[in-house]
C-alpha cells in the first residue's frame, strides 16, 4: 500500500472518531480544536489512537502543536506501530 493511501485511511479514521466525539469535522483540512475539540476530547482521541495504532501513536504535544486532521494523521502515520485500519467506501 502506498504511503498516500495509508495517510488517507488514517485521515478517514480520524474524521470518523472526531465525529463520534461530537466534533464538526468533515475534511482533513478541519482543525480538531476549531471544530469543538477540548482537552477531554483530546485525551479520548489520543486513547483511541493508541488502541488502534499502538503506544505513543499520538503524543499530546503533537496534537496541541498541529491540530489539523491532516497534520494529526501525519503524526500517527509517523509514529504508528500497527497497520492502519481498513475503512469501507
Gaussian input, Z-matrix of N, CA and C with variables (Angstrom, degrees):
# hf/3-21g

backbone

0 1
 N
 C     1     B1
 C     2     B2     1     A1
 N     3     B3     2     A2     1     D1
 C     4     B4     3     A3     2     D2
 C     5     B5     4     A4     3     D3
 N     6     B6     5     A5     4     D4
 C     7     B7     6     A6     5     D5
 C     8     B8     7     A7     6     D6
 N     9     B9     8     A8     7     D7
 C    10    B10     9     A9     8     D8
 C    11    B11    10    A10     9     D9
 N    12    B12    11    A11    10    D10
 C    13    B13    12    A12    11    D11
 C    14    B14    13    A13    12    D12
 N    15    B15    14    A14    13    D13
 C    16    B16    15    A15    14    D14
 C    17    B17    16    A16    15    D15
 N    18    B18    17    A17    16    D16
 C    19    B19    18    A18    17    D17
 C    20    B20    19    A19    18    D18
 N    21    B21    20    A20    19    D19
 C    22    B22    21    A21    20    D20
 C    23    B23    22    A22    21    D21
 N    24    B24    23    A23    22    D22
 C    25    B25    24    A24    23    D23
 C    26    B26    25    A25    24    D24
 N    27    B27    26    A26    25    D25
 C    28    B28    27    A27    26    D26
 C    29    B29    28    A28    27    D27
 N    30    B30    29    A29    28    D28
 C    31    B31    30    A30    29    D29
 C    32    B32    31    A31    30    D30
 N    33    B33    32    A32    31    D31
 C    34    B34    33    A33    32    D32
 C    35    B35    34    A34    33    D33
 N    36    B36    35    A35    34    D34
 C    37    B37    36    A36    35    D35
 C    38    B38    37    A37    36    D36
 N    39    B39    38    A38    37    D37
 C    40    B40    39    A39    38    D38
 C    41    B41    40    A40    39    D39
 N    42    B42    41    A41    40    D40
 C    43    B43    42    A42    41    D41
 C    44    B44    43    A43    42    D42
 N    45    B45    44    A44    43    D43
 C    46    B46    45    A45    44    D44
 C    47    B47    46    A46    45    D45
 N    48    B48    47    A47    46    D46
 C    49    B49    48    A48    47    D47
 C    50    B50    49    A49    48    D48
 N    51    B51    50    A50    49    D49
 C    52    B52    51    A51    50    D50
 C    53    B53    52    A52    51    D51
 N    54    B54    53    A53    52    D52
 C    55    B55    54    A54    53    D53
 C    56    B56    55    A55    54    D54
 N    57    B57    56    A56    55    D55
 C    58    B58    57    A57    56    D56
 C    59    B59    58    A58    57    D57
 N    60    B60    59    A59    58    D58
 C    61    B61    60    A60    59    D59
 C    62    B62    61    A61    60    D60
 N    63    B63    62    A62    61    D61
 C    64    B64    63    A63    62    D62
 C    65    B65    64    A64    63    D63
 N    66    B66    65    A65    64    D64
 C    67    B67    66    A66    65    D65
 C    68    B68    67    A67    66    D66
 N    69    B69    68    A68    67    D67
 C    70    B70    69    A69    68    D68
 C    71    B71    70    A70    69    D69
 N    72    B72    71    A71    70    D70
 C    73    B73    72    A72    71    D71
 C    74    B74    73    A73    72    D72
 N    75    B75    74    A74    73    D73
 C    76    B76    75    A75    74    D74
 C    77    B77    76    A76    75    D75
 N    78    B78    77    A77    76    D76
 C    79    B79    78    A78    77    D77
 C    80    B80    79    A79    78    D78
 N    81    B81    80    A80    79    D79
 C    82    B82    81    A81    80    D80
 C    83    B83    82    A82    81    D81
 N    84    B84    83    A83    82    D82
 C    85    B85    84    A84    83    D83
 C    86    B86    85    A85    84    D84
 N    87    B87    86    A86    85    D85
 C    88    B88    87    A87    86    D86
 C    89    B89    88    A88    87    D87
 N    90    B90    89    A89    88    D88
 C    91    B91    90    A90    89    D89
 C    92    B92    91    A91    90    D90
 N    93    B93    92    A92    91    D91
 C    94    B94    93    A93    92    D92
 C    95    B95    94    A94    93    D93
 N    96    B96    95    A95    94    D94
 C    97    B97    96    A96    95    D95
 C    98    B98    97    A97    96    D96
 N    99    B99    98    A98    97    D97
 C   100   B100    99    A99    98    D98
 C   101   B101   100   A100    99    D99
 N   102   B102   101   A101   100   D100
 C   103   B103   102   A102   101   D101
 C   104   B104   103   A103   102   D102
 N   105   B105   104   A104   103   D103
 C   106   B106   105   A105   104   D104
 C   107   B107   106   A106   105   D105
 N   108   B108   107   A107   106   D106
 C   109   B109   108   A108   107   D107
 C   110   B110   109   A109   108   D108
 N   111   B111   110   A110   109   D109
 C   112   B112   111   A111   110   D110
 C   113   B113   112   A112   111   D111
 N   114   B114   113   A113   112   D112
 C   115   B115   114   A114   113   D113
 C   116   B116   115   A115   114   D114
 N   117   B117   116   A116   115   D115
 C   118   B118   117   A117   116   D116
 C   119   B119   118   A118   117   D117
 N   120   B120   119   A119   118   D118
 C   121   B121   120   A120   119   D119
 C   122   B122   121   A121   120   D120
 N   123   B123   122   A122   121   D121
 C   124   B124   123   A123   122   D122
 C   125   B125   124   A124   123   D123
 N   126   B126   125   A125   124   D124
 C   127   B127   126   A126   125   D125
 C   128   B128   127   A127   126   D126
 N   129   B129   128   A128   127   D127
 C   130   B130   129   A129   128   D128
 C   131   B131   130   A130   129   D129
 N   132   B132   131   A131   130   D130
 C   133   B133   132   A132   131   D131
 C   134   B134   133   A133   132   D132
 N   135   B135   134   A134   133   D133
 C   136   B136   135   A135   134   D134
 C   137   B137   136   A136   135   D135
 N   138   B138   137   A137   136   D136
 C   139   B139   138   A138   137   D137
 C   140   B140   139   A139   138   D138
 N   141   B141   140   A140   139   D139
 C   142   B142   141   A141   140   D140
 C   143   B143   142   A142   141   D141
 N   144   B144   143   A143   142   D142
 C   145   B145   144   A144   143   D143
 C   146   B146   145   A145   144   D144
 N   147   B147   146   A146   145   D145
 C   148   B148   147   A147   146   D146
 C   149   B149   148   A148   147   D147
 N   150   B150   149   A149   148   D148
 C   151   B151   150   A150   149   D149
 C   152   B152   151   A151   150   D150
 N   153   B153   152   A152   151   D151
 C   154   B154   153   A153   152   D152
 C   155   B155   154   A154   153   D153
 N   156   B156   155   A155   154   D154
 C   157   B157   156   A156   155   D155
 C   158   B158   157   A157   156   D156
 N   159   B159   158   A158   157   D157
 C   160   B160   159   A159   158   D158
 C   161   B161   160   A160   159   D159
 N   162   B162   161   A161   160   D160
 C   163   B163   162   A162   161   D161
 C   164   B164   163   A163   162   D162
 N   165   B165   164   A164   163   D163
 C   166   B166   165   A165   164   D164
 C   167   B167   166   A166   165   D165
 N   168   B168   167   A167   166   D166
 C   169   B169   168   A168   167   D167
 C   170   B170   169   A169   168   D168
 N   171   B171   170   A170   169   D169
 C   172   B172   171   A171   170   D170
 C   173   B173   172   A172   171   D171
 N   174   B174   173   A173   172   D172
 C   175   B175   174   A174   173   D173
 C   176   B176   175   A175   174   D174
 N   177   B177   176   A176   175   D175
 C   178   B178   177   A177   176   D176
 C   179   B179   178   A178   177   D177
 N   180   B180   179   A179   178   D178
 C   181   B181   180   A180   179   D179
 C   182   B182   181   A181   180   D180
 N   183   B183   182   A182   181   D181
 C   184   B184   183   A183   182   D182
 C   185   B185   184   A184   183   D183
 N   186   B186   185   A185   184   D184
 C   187   B187   186   A186   185   D185
 C   188   B188   187   A187   186   D186
 N   189   B189   188   A188   187   D187
 C   190   B190   189   A189   188   D188
 C   191   B191   190   A190   189   D189
 N   192   B192   191   A191   190   D190
 C   193   B193   192   A192   191   D191
 C   194   B194   193   A193   192   D192
 N   195   B195   194   A194   193   D193
 C   196   B196   195   A195   194   D194
 C   197   B197   196   A196   195   D195
 N   198   B198   197   A197   196   D196
 C   199   B199   198   A198   197   D197
 C   200   B200   199   A199   198   D198
 N   201   B201   200   A200   199   D199
 C   202   B202   201   A201   200   D200
 C   203   B203   202   A202   201   D201
 N   204   B204   203   A203   202   D202
 C   205   B205   204   A204   203   D203
 C   206   B206   205   A205   204   D204
 N   207   B207   206   A206   205   D205
 C   208   B208   207   A207   206   D206
 C   209   B209   208   A208   207   D207
 N   210   B210   209   A209   208   D208
 C   211   B211   210   A210   209   D209
 C   212   B212   211   A211   210   D210
 N   213   B213   212   A212   211   D211
 C   214   B214   213   A213   212   D212
 C   215   B215   214   A214   213   D213
 N   216   B216   215   A215   214   D214
 C   217   B217   216   A216   215   D215
 C   218   B218   217   A217   216   D216
 N   219   B219   218   A218   217   D217
 C   220   B220   219   A219   218   D218
 C   221   B221   220   A220   219   D219
 N   222   B222   221   A221   220   D220
 C   223   B223   222   A222   221   D221
 C   224   B224   223   A223   222   D222
 N   225   B225   224   A224   223   D223
 C   226   B226   225   A225   224   D224
 C   227   B227   226   A226   225   D225
 N   228   B228   227   A227   226   D226
 C   229   B229   228   A228   227   D227
 C   230   B230   229   A229   228   D228
 N   231   B231   230   A230   229   D229
 C   232   B232   231   A231   230   D230
 C   233   B233   232   A232   231   D231
 N   234   B234   233   A233   232   D232
 C   235   B235   234   A234   233   D233
 C   236   B236   235   A235   234   D234
 N   237   B237   236   A236   235   D235
 C   238   B238   237   A237   236   D236
 C   239   B239   238   A238   237   D237
 N   240   B240   239   A239   238   D238
 C   241   B241   240   A240   239   D239
 C   242   B242   241   A241   240   D240
 N   243   B243   242   A242   241   D241
 C   244   B244   243   A243   242   D242
 C   245   B245   244   A244   243   D243
 N   246   B246   245   A245   244   D244
 C   247   B247   246   A246   245   D245
 C   248   B248   247   A247   246   D246
 N   249   B249   248   A248   247   D247
 C   250   B250   249   A249   248   D248
 C   251   B251   250   A250   249   D249
 N   252   B252   251   A251   250   D250
 C   253   B253   252   A252   251   D251
 C   254   B254   253   A253   252   D252
 N   255   B255   254   A254   253   D253
 C   256   B256   255   A255   254   D254
 C   257   B257   256   A256   255   D255
 N   258   B258   257   A257   256   D256
 C   259   B259   258   A258   257   D257
 C   260   B260   259   A259   258   D258
 N   261   B261   260   A260   259   D259
 C   262   B262   261   A261   260   D260
 C   263   B263   262   A262   261   D261
 N   264   B264   263   A263   262   D262
 C   265   B265   264   A264   263   D263
 C   266   B266   265   A265   264   D264

   B1=1.4504
   B2=1.5199
   B3=1.3293
   B4=1.4541
   B5=1.5236
   B6=1.3251
   B7=1.4661
   B8=1.5275
   B9=1.3336
   B10=1.4658
   B11=1.5203
   B12=1.3256
   B13=1.4651
   B14=1.5205
   B15=1.3139
   B16=1.4589
   B17=1.5235
   B18=1.3321
   B19=1.4652
   B20=1.5219
   B21=1.3223
   B22=1.4588
   B23=1.5237
   B24=1.3142
   B25=1.4635
   B26=1.5282
   B27=1.3158
   B28=1.4595
   B29=1.5283
   B30=1.3312
   B31=1.4652
   B32=1.5224
   B33=1.3299
   B34=1.4662
   B35=1.5203
   B36=1.3222
   B37=1.4676
   B38=1.5314
   B39=1.3234
   B40=1.4664
   B41=1.5241
   B42=1.3180
   B43=1.4621
   B44=1.5257
   B45=1.3260
   B46=1.4651
   B47=1.5143
   B48=1.3229
   B49=1.4702
   B50=1.5187
   B51=1.3233
   B52=1.4674
   B53=1.5235
   B54=1.3148
   B55=1.4579
   B56=1.5357
   B57=1.3293
   B58=1.4672
   B59=1.5263
   B60=1.3310
   B61=1.4598
   B62=1.5319
   B63=1.3416
   B64=1.4499
   B65=1.5114
   B66=1.3297
   B67=1.4628
   B68=1.5263
   B69=1.3134
   B70=1.4575
   B71=1.5247
   B72=1.3123
   B73=1.4596
   B74=1.5234
   B75=1.3490
   B76=1.4622
   B77=1.5260
   B78=1.3384
   B79=1.4682
   B80=1.5256
   B81=1.3186
   B82=1.4645
   B83=1.5217
   B84=1.3333
   B85=1.4645
   B86=1.5284
   B87=1.3383
   B88=1.4614
   B89=1.5216
   B90=1.3222
   B91=1.4524
   B92=1.5280
   B93=1.3109
   B94=1.4591
   B95=1.5279
   B96=1.3027
   B97=1.4662
   B98=1.5278
   B99=1.3166
   B100=1.4606
   B101=1.5258
   B102=1.3229
   B103=1.4657
   B104=1.5309
   B105=1.3255
   B106=1.4605
   B107=1.5137
   B108=1.3348
   B109=1.4581
   B110=1.5195
   B111=1.3130
   B112=1.4599
   B113=1.5257
   B114=1.3173
   B115=1.4647
   B116=1.5287
   B117=1.3306
   B118=1.4668
   B119=1.5306
   B120=1.3305
   B121=1.4673
   B122=1.5304
   B123=1.3270
   B124=1.4660
   B125=1.5260
   B126=1.3303
   B127=1.4697
   B128=1.5281
   B129=1.3194
   B130=1.4664
   B131=1.5214
   B132=1.3278
   B133=1.4640
   B134=1.5268
   B135=1.3084
   B136=1.4661
   B137=1.5177
   B138=1.3345
   B139=1.4640
   B140=1.5283
   B141=1.3241
   B142=1.4717
   B143=1.5217
   B144=1.3292
   B145=1.4646
   B146=1.5221
   B147=1.3301
   B148=1.4637
   B149=1.5257
   B150=1.3331
   B151=1.4656
   B152=1.5254
   B153=1.3275
   B154=1.4630
   B155=1.5291
   B156=1.3292
   B157=1.4637
   B158=1.5193
   B159=1.3170
   B160=1.4544
   B161=1.5184
   B162=1.3065
   B163=1.4658
   B164=1.5231
   B165=1.3181
   B166=1.4713
   B167=1.5306
   B168=1.3358
   B169=1.4680
   B170=1.5205
   B171=1.3413
   B172=1.4605
   B173=1.5283
   B174=1.3301
   B175=1.4619
   B176=1.5331
   B177=1.3275
   B178=1.4660
   B179=1.5289
   B180=1.3070
   B181=1.4717
   B182=1.5194
   B183=1.3341
   B184=1.4591
   B185=1.5257
   B186=1.3327
   B187=1.4652
   B188=1.5265
   B189=1.3151
   B190=1.4593
   B191=1.5257
   B192=1.3302
   B193=1.4610
   B194=1.5281
   B195=1.3070
   B196=1.4686
   B197=1.5211
   B198=1.3341
   B199=1.4592
   B200=1.5258
   B201=1.3409
   B202=1.4650
   B203=1.5270
   B204=1.3026
   B205=1.4669
   B206=1.5264
   B207=1.3199
   B208=1.4694
   B209=1.5345
   B210=1.3341
   B211=1.4680
   B212=1.5272
   B213=1.3209
   B214=1.4741
   B215=1.5214
   B216=1.3312
   B217=1.4683
   B218=1.5229
   B219=1.3262
   B220=1.4710
   B221=1.5212
   B222=1.3229
   B223=1.4690
   B224=1.5220
   B225=1.3275
   B226=1.4679
   B227=1.5171
   B228=1.3354
   B229=1.4705
   B230=1.5286
   B231=1.3066
   B232=1.4661
   B233=1.5260
   B234=1.3336
   B235=1.4635
   B236=1.5249
   B237=1.2995
   B238=1.4642
   B239=1.5251
   B240=1.3271
   B241=1.4591
   B242=1.5189
   B243=1.3470
   B244=1.4594
   B245=1.5169
   B246=1.3336
   B247=1.4662
   B248=1.5192
   B249=1.3307
   B250=1.4643
   B251=1.5177
   B252=1.3362
   B253=1.4610
   B254=1.5187
   B255=1.3137
   B256=1.4609
   B257=1.5143
   B258=1.3277
   B259=1.4576
   B260=1.5113
   B261=1.3179
   B262=1.4613
   B263=1.4997
   B264=1.3096
   B265=1.4708
   B266=1.4944
   A1=108.28
   A2=115.10
   A3=118.68
   A4=110.69
   A5=115.22
   A6=120.44
   A7=110.66
   A8=116.95
   A9=120.48
   A10=110.37
   A11=118.00
   A12=120.94
   A13=110.27
   A14=117.52
   A15=120.75
   A16=110.61
   A17=117.73
   A18=121.24
   A19=110.37
   A20=117.10
   A21=121.04
   A22=110.93
   A23=117.89
   A24=120.58
   A25=110.68
   A26=116.24
   A27=119.91
   A28=109.21
   A29=117.50
   A30=120.61
   A31=111.06
   A32=117.47
   A33=121.83
   A34=110.37
   A35=116.83
   A36=121.24
   A37=109.90
   A38=116.79
   A39=121.01
   A40=111.87
   A41=117.25
   A42=120.59
   A43=109.96
   A44=116.85
   A45=120.57
   A46=112.69
   A47=117.47
   A48=121.11
   A49=110.07
   A50=117.43
   A51=120.01
   A52=110.57
   A53=117.55
   A54=120.77
   A55=110.84
   A56=117.13
   A57=120.79
   A58=111.48
   A59=116.17
   A60=120.86
   A61=112.24
   A62=116.65
   A63=120.89
   A64=115.19
   A65=117.43
   A66=121.16
   A67=110.42
   A68=116.49
   A69=122.82
   A70=109.83
   A71=115.05
   A72=122.48
   A73=107.97
   A74=116.42
   A75=120.06
   A76=113.10
   A77=117.20
   A78=120.34
   A79=110.29
   A80=114.59
   A81=120.37
   A82=112.01
   A83=117.85
   A84=121.10
   A85=111.80
   A86=117.40
   A87=120.73
   A88=110.76
   A89=115.23
   A90=121.81
   A91=109.72
   A92=116.41
   A93=122.68
   A94=111.87
   A95=117.41
   A96=120.84
   A97=112.10
   A98=117.81
   A99=120.70
   A100=111.14
   A101=116.87
   A102=121.87
   A103=112.24
   A104=117.01
   A105=120.37
   A106=114.98
   A107=117.24
   A108=120.62
   A109=111.98
   A110=115.73
   A111=123.05
   A112=108.44
   A113=116.15
   A114=118.31
   A115=110.40
   A116=117.94
   A117=120.61
   A118=111.19
   A119=117.04
   A120=118.58
   A121=110.63
   A122=117.83
   A123=120.68
   A124=110.52
   A125=116.35
   A126=120.28
   A127=109.91
   A128=116.94
   A129=120.36
   A130=111.11
   A131=117.42
   A132=121.09
   A133=110.50
   A134=117.15
   A135=121.34
   A136=110.32
   A137=117.08
   A138=121.72
   A139=110.93
   A140=116.79
   A141=120.04
   A142=111.46
   A143=116.70
   A144=119.79
   A145=110.59
   A146=116.91
   A147=119.96
   A148=111.41
   A149=117.72
   A150=120.59
   A151=111.23
   A152=116.25
   A153=121.44
   A154=112.53
   A155=117.34
   A156=120.76
   A157=114.63
   A158=117.83
   A159=120.92
   A160=112.75
   A161=113.75
   A162=121.56
   A163=111.33
   A164=115.60
   A165=123.72
   A166=113.86
   A167=116.50
   A168=119.52
   A169=111.30
   A170=116.33
   A171=120.52
   A172=109.50
   A173=116.99
   A174=120.07
   A175=110.68
   A176=117.72
   A177=120.94
   A178=113.49
   A179=117.60
   A180=120.36
   A181=111.45
   A182=116.88
   A183=120.44
   A184=111.33
   A185=116.96
   A186=120.45
   A187=110.61
   A188=117.12
   A189=120.07
   A190=112.16
   A191=118.39
   A192=121.56
   A193=112.04
   A194=117.67
   A195=123.47
   A196=107.33
   A197=117.38
   A198=118.76
   A199=115.11
   A200=117.89
   A201=117.29
   A202=107.42
   A203=116.30
   A204=120.11
   A205=109.91
   A206=117.12
   A207=120.48
   A208=110.77
   A209=117.58
   A210=120.95
   A211=110.99
   A212=116.54
   A213=120.37
   A214=109.46
   A215=117.22
   A216=120.72
   A217=110.83
   A218=116.70
   A219=120.24
   A220=111.45
   A221=116.82
   A222=120.68
   A223=109.85
   A224=116.24
   A225=120.01
   A226=110.01
   A227=116.08
   A228=120.58
   A229=110.50
   A230=116.48
   A231=121.38
   A232=111.59
   A233=117.05
   A234=121.22
   A235=115.19
   A236=117.82
   A237=118.73
   A238=112.67
   A239=113.32
   A240=119.82
   A241=110.96
   A242=116.80
   A243=122.68
   A244=108.39
   A245=117.40
   A246=119.37
   A247=111.53
   A248=116.33
   A249=121.21
   A250=109.81
   A251=117.51
   A252=119.80
   A253=110.68
   A254=116.06
   A255=121.69
   A256=107.36
   A257=116.10
   A258=119.99
   A259=109.37
   A260=116.25
   A261=121.23
   A262=111.55
   A263=115.91
   A264=120.68
   A265=110.22
   D1=139.92
   D2=-179.48
   D3=-73.60
   D4=157.71
   D5=178.61
   D6=-63.71
   D7=-35.89
   D8=179.19
   D9=-65.04
   D10=-44.61
   D11=179.09
   D12=-62.35
   D13=-39.46
   D14=179.16
   D15=-66.92
   D16=-41.18
   D17=176.14
   D18=-58.91
   D19=-42.40
   D20=-179.67
   D21=-66.00
   D22=-36.27
   D23=176.48
   D24=-64.83
   D25=-42.12
   D26=178.92
   D27=-65.55
   D28=-42.37
   D29=177.27
   D30=-59.94
   D31=-44.98
   D32=179.00
   D33=-61.88
   D34=-42.80
   D35=178.06
   D36=-61.97
   D37=-45.11
   D38=179.69
   D39=-61.27
   D40=-44.63
   D41=178.81
   D42=-58.75
   D43=-44.38
   D44=178.90
   D45=-62.37
   D46=-44.52
   D47=179.30
   D48=-64.35
   D49=-43.47
   D50=178.93
   D51=-61.01
   D52=-41.51
   D53=177.88
   D54=-63.78
   D55=-41.04
   D56=176.11
   D57=-60.93
   D58=-32.20
   D59=178.45
   D60=-80.32
   D61=-0.41
   D62=177.29
   D63=89.37
   D64=13.78
   D65=-179.39
   D66=-89.23
   D67=150.75
   D68=-179.95
   D69=-90.04
   D70=68.69
   D71=-179.44
   D72=-111.41
   D73=128.47
   D74=178.96
   D75=-129.73
   D76=-20.48
   D77=-178.63
   D78=-135.32
   D79=167.36
   D80=179.28
   D81=-70.20
   D82=-16.01
   D83=178.35
   D84=-81.63
   D85=-16.16
   D86=-179.41
   D87=-64.74
   D88=149.76
   D89=179.65
   D90=-101.92
   D91=132.08
   D92=-177.58
   D93=-53.49
   D94=-48.36
   D95=-176.04
   D96=-77.66
   D97=-37.79
   D98=177.38
   D99=-64.77
   D100=-26.80
   D101=179.77
   D102=-83.75
   D103=4.75
   D104=177.78
   D105=110.58
   D106=4.95
   D107=179.09
   D108=-64.99
   D109=141.16
   D110=178.59
   D111=-123.80
   D112=177.55
   D113=177.56
   D114=-63.20
   D115=-34.55
   D116=178.43
   D117=-67.38
   D118=-45.66
   D119=178.59
   D120=-68.54
   D121=-28.97
   D122=175.56
   D123=-63.79
   D124=-43.14
   D125=178.01
   D126=-62.10
   D127=-41.60
   D128=178.87
   D129=-64.50
   D130=-41.55
   D131=178.36
   D132=-63.85
   D133=-45.24
   D134=179.29
   D135=-60.46
   D136=-42.63
   D137=179.13
   D138=-61.86
   D139=-45.31
   D140=179.34
   D141=-65.48
   D142=-39.54
   D143=178.50
   D144=-62.04
   D145=-39.91
   D146=179.04
   D147=-69.21
   D148=-35.28
   D149=177.24
   D150=-62.99
   D151=-40.83
   D152=-175.01
   D153=-86.57
   D154=-42.29
   D155=-170.64
   D156=-108.99
   D157=-6.40
   D158=178.09
   D159=107.42
   D160=164.21
   D161=-177.75
   D162=-57.09
   D163=138.30
   D164=178.63
   D165=63.24
   D166=24.58
   D167=177.00
   D168=-65.97
   D169=-32.96
   D170=-179.41
   D171=-136.23
   D172=87.11
   D173=177.82
   D174=-64.28
   D175=138.80
   D176=-178.85
   D177=-53.60
   D178=-41.60
   D179=-179.51
   D180=-58.66
   D181=-37.81
   D182=179.77
   D183=-68.53
   D184=-40.44
   D185=178.94
   D186=-63.76
   D187=-43.05
   D188=-178.54
   D189=-73.30
   D190=-27.00
   D191=-179.38
   D192=-77.03
   D193=-43.99
   D194=-177.76
   D195=-135.53
   D196=103.53
   D197=-169.51
   D198=-111.36
   D199=14.03
   D200=171.59
   D201=-70.84
   D202=152.01
   D203=-179.60
   D204=-58.39
   D205=-41.63
   D206=-179.83
   D207=-61.80
   D208=-43.38
   D209=179.66
   D210=-66.51
   D211=-40.50
   D212=178.83
   D213=-64.38
   D214=-42.11
   D215=177.95
   D216=-60.37
   D217=-39.91
   D218=178.60
   D219=-63.87
   D220=-39.66
   D221=177.44
   D222=-62.40
   D223=-47.47
   D224=-179.76
   D225=-61.77
   D226=-45.59
   D227=179.66
   D228=-56.67
   D229=-43.19
   D230=-178.43
   D231=-67.49
   D232=-36.34
   D233=-172.34
   D234=-100.56
   D235=-6.41
   D236=-172.05
   D237=-66.93
   D238=145.56
   D239=175.90
   D240=-114.43
   D241=2.60
   D242=177.70
   D243=-130.71
   D244=155.98
   D245=178.80
   D246=-65.30
   D247=154.09
   D248=176.64
   D249=-65.00
   D250=146.32
   D251=178.30
   D252=-68.36
   D253=150.33
   D254=176.86
   D255=-85.79
   D256=126.88
   D257=179.94
   D258=-113.56
   D259=145.13
   D260=179.91
   D261=-79.90
   D262=160.20
   D263=179.78
   D264=-93.24

